Amino acid sequence: QVQLVESGGGLVQAGDSLRLSCAASGRTLSNYGVGWFRQAPGNEREFVAAISWRNGRTSYADSVKGRFTLSRDNALNTVNLQMNSLKPEDTAVYYCAADSEGSWYAPPRPEVYDYWGRGTQVTVSS
């Protein structure tokens, strides 16, 4: 079983940057795909970005492409989400999740992910 803990959220102004981290324990992430999702009040959980651990393949939602960048740290068993040029519409709770069958391809569908963190709040003021 994998335990995931997100960190790095906060309150920033439009145009600022934040770096979210997802730290895993219990299992190495080398056999998983890791996704980031977000949920704003009244909205469904939506895909942000994902990385498959074995080949480092990344994918991004169109709304964040060119602004957000995923990276992984094998030694720390961590996935980081660098968020630049933040917009008020990026405001949401951000969750990381692990897919036990996603080591080669991490899909953008939240329903396939097995393990979830509790989330970290990101608020972007205009």
Salt bridges, closest charged atoms under 4 A:
GLU46 OE2 - ARG38 NE 2.57
ASP62 OD1 - LYS65 NZ 3.15
ASP90 OD1 - ARG38 NH1 2.92
ASP90 OD2 - ARG67 NH1 2.78
GLU111 OE2 - ARG109 NE 3.62
